[in-house]
């Protein structure tokens, strides 16, 4: 999505807030969680905008934030990308010398490793494998675990890597893993970003 397309999306939805995320799996997870908790994001005037990589943060903040449409912004990123998001916010005029606390004050939150890691820890590895089984992919995962590159790796690392091995799998499981969550065990970072968006 381009910043111009994001402006059109926000305008067409009549949204008052936008959550900026790196990609579609983050979007799927947040929309699924909001649907489960109710009301759905679009009913709350919120859209989730996949920005196609954190290096685009400043372009989308300029298009949608105070210098652009003026909607309330929030965001979610992986810990490895926090520096890029921080710099993007600063370049877009949202603050100076931001740290993680400063980013949170602006509504931008950081996953400990990444979204998949947050969901796997919240669910537990057994529950994630049950979700794989429900999708007919547990046998494929067992074959994947037997590959030389996976031998000796921790189960959580194998699960995270498996989610990235096929196009579209990460997006699909973004929804499926959130659907499997006990709502009392939702990763805090997901609740924080939804709350910041309004």
C-alpha positions as CSV (number, residue, x, y, z in Angstrom):
1,X,0.0,0.0,0.0
2,X,1.2,3.5,-0.8
3,X,0.7,6.5,1.5
4,X,-1.8,7.9,-1.0
5,X,-3.8,4.6,-1.0
6,X,-3.7,4.7,2.8
7,X,-5.2,8.2,2.8
8,X,-8.0,7.0,0.4
9,X,-8.6,4.0,2.7
10,X,-8.9,6.1,5.8
11,X,-11.1,8.7,4.1
12,X,-13.4,6.1,2.6
13,X,-13.8,4.4,5.9
14,X,-14.5,7.6,7.7
15,X,-11.8,6.5,10.2
16,X,-10.6,8.7,13.1
17,X,-7.6,6.4,13.8
18,X,-5.1,4.3,11.9
19,X,-2.8,1.6,13.3
20,X,0.4,1.3,11.2
21,X,1.8,-2.2,11.0
22,X,4.6,-3.7,8.9
23,X,2.5,-6.3,7.0
24,X,-0.7,-8.3,6.5
25,X,-0.1,-10.8,9.3
26,X,-0.1,-8.0,11.9
27,X,-3.3,-6.6,10.3
28,X,-5.0,-10.0,10.4
29,X,-4.1,-10.6,14.0
30,X,-5.3,-7.1,15.2
31,X,-8.5,-7.3,13.2
32,X,-9.3,-10.8,14.5
33,X,-8.7,-9.8,18.1
34,X,-10.9,-6.7,17.8
35,X,-13.6,-8.9,16.2
36,X,-13.4,-11.3,19.1
37,X,-13.5,-8.6,21.7
38,X,-16.0,-6.5,19.8
39,X,-16.9,-4.2,18.3
40,X,-14.9,-4.7,15.1
41,X,-12.3,-2.0,14.3
42,X,-14.2,-0.5,11.4
43,X,-17.2,0.0,13.7
44,X,-14.9,1.9,16.0
45,X,-13.6,4.2,13.3
46,X,-10.2,2.5,13.2
47,X,-8.3,1.0,10.2
48,X,-5.2,-1.1,10.2
49,X,-2.7,0.0,7.5
50,X,0.0,-2.4,6.4
51,X,2.9,-0.1,5.4
52,X,5.1,-2.6,3.6
53,X,8.1,-2.4,5.9
54,X,9.1,-0.1,8.8
55,X,11.4,2.0,6.6
56,X,8.1,3.5,5.3
57,X,7.0,4.7,8.7
58,X,7.7,8.4,8.2
59,X,5.9,8.5,4.8
60,X,2.7,7.0,6.3
61,X,2.9,9.2,9.5
62,X,3.2,12.3,7.3
63,X,0.3,11.2,5.1
64,X,-2.1,10.3,8.0
65,X,-0.8,12.1,11.1
66,X,-0.9,15.8,12.1
67,X,0.8,17.0,8.8
68,X,-1.7,14.9,6.7
69,X,-5.2,13.8,7.4
70,X,-4.8,14.4,11.1
71,X,-6.2,11.1,12.3
72,X,-5.0,9.5,15.6
73,X,-2.1,7.1,15.0
74,X,-0.8,4.0,16.7
75,X,1.6,1.3,15.6
76,X,3.1,-2.1,16.2
77,X,6.6,-3.3,15.2
78,X,9.1,-6.0,16.1
79,X,11.9,-5.3,18.5
80,X,14.5,-5.5,15.7
81,X,12.7,-2.8,13.9
82,X,12.1,-0.4,16.8
83,X,15.0,1.9,15.7
84,X,13.6,2.3,12.2
85,X,10.2,3.2,13.6
86,X,11.7,5.6,16.1
87,X,13.7,7.4,13.4
88,X,10.6,7.4,11.1
89,X,8.5,9.1,13.9
90,X,11.3,11.6,14.5
91,X,11.7,12.4,10.8
92,X,7.9,12.9,10.5
93,X,8.1,15.5,13.3
94,X,6.4,13.3,16.0
95,X,9.2,13.8,18.6
96,X,12.9,14.0,19.2
97,X,15.3,11.6,20.9
98,X,12.5,9.1,21.4
99,X,13.1,5.9,23.4
100,X,10.7,3.0,23.8
101,X,8.7,4.9,26.5
102,X,8.5,7.9,24.2
103,X,7.3,5.7,21.3
104,X,4.6,4.2,23.6
105,X,3.4,7.7,24.6
106,X,2.8,8.3,20.9
107,X,0.9,5.0,20.6
108,X,3.7,2.9,19.0
109,X,4.4,-0.5,20.7
110,X,7.1,-3.1,20.3
111,X,6.8,-6.9,20.3
112,X,9.5,-8.6,22.4
113,X,10.7,-10.5,19.3
114,X,7.9,-10.4,16.8
115,X,4.2,-10.9,16.6
116,X,4.5,-14.6,16.1
117,X,6.8,-15.0,19.1
118,X,4.2,-13.1,21.2
119,X,1.4,-15.3,20.0
120,X,3.3,-18.6,20.5
121,X,4.3,-17.6,24.1
122,X,0.7,-16.6,24.9
123,X,-0.8,-19.8,23.5
124,X,2.0,-22.3,24.4
125,X,3.6,-24.6,21.9
126,X,1.1,-27.5,22.4
127,X,-1.8,-25.2,21.4
128,X,0.1,-23.9,18.4
129,X,0.7,-27.5,17.2
130,X,-3.0,-28.2,17.7
131,X,-3.8,-25.2,15.4
132,X,-1.4,-26.7,12.9
133,X,-3.2,-30.0,13.2
134,X,-6.6,-28.4,12.7
135,X,-5.2,-27.0,9.4
136,X,-3.8,-30.3,8.2
137,X,-0.2,-29.0,8.6
138,X,1.1,-30.8,11.7
139,X,2.7,-33.6,9.5
140,X,4.3,-30.9,7.4
141,X,5.6,-29.3,10.5
142,X,7.1,-32.6,11.8
143,X,8.9,-33.0,8.4
144,X,10.2,-29.5,8.7
145,X,11.5,-30.2,12.3
146,X,13.5,-33.1,10.9
147,X,15.4,-31.0,8.4
148,X,19.1,-30.6,9.3
149,X,18.8,-26.8,9.8
150,X,16.1,-27.3,12.4
151,X,17.8,-30.1,14.5
152,X,18.7,-28.8,17.9
153,X,16.7,-25.6,17.6
154,X,14.2,-24.7,20.3
155,X,10.6,-25.6,19.5
156,X,9.5,-22.0,19.6
157,X,12.1,-21.1,17.0
158,X,11.0,-24.0,14.8
159,X,7.4,-22.9,15.1
160,X,8.2,-19.2,14.2
161,X,10.4,-20.3,11.2
162,X,7.7,-22.7,9.9
163,X,5.2,-19.9,9.8
164,X,7.4,-18.1,7.4
165,X,8.1,-21.0,5.0
166,X,5.2,-20.6,2.6
167,X,3.6,-17.5,1.1
168,X,0.5,-16.5,2.9
169,X,1.0,-18.9,5.8
170,X,2.0,-16.1,8.2
171,X,-1.1,-14.0,7.3
172,X,-3.4,-17.0,7.7
173,X,-2.0,-17.9,11.1
174,X,-2.1,-14.3,12.2
175,X,-5.8,-14.9,12.4
176,X,-5.9,-18.5,13.4
177,X,-3.5,-18.1,16.4
178,X,-5.5,-15.1,17.7
179,X,-8.7,-17.1,17.3
180,X,-7.2,-19.9,19.4
181,X,-6.2,-17.5,22.2
182,X,-7.8,-17.4,25.6
183,X,-8.8,-13.8,25.8
184,X,-7.3,-13.6,29.3
185,X,-3.9,-14.4,27.8
186,X,-3.7,-11.9,24.9
187,X,-0.2,-10.5,24.5
188,X,-0.1,-7.1,26.3
189,X,1.3,-5.3,23.2
190,X,-1.8,-6.1,21.2
191,X,-4.1,-4.7,23.8
192,X,-1.9,-1.7,24.2
193,X,-1.9,-0.8,20.5
194,X,-5.7,-1.3,20.2
195,X,-6.3,0.9,23.3
196,X,-4.0,3.6,21.9
197,X,-6.0,3.7,18.7
198,X,-9.1,4.3,20.6
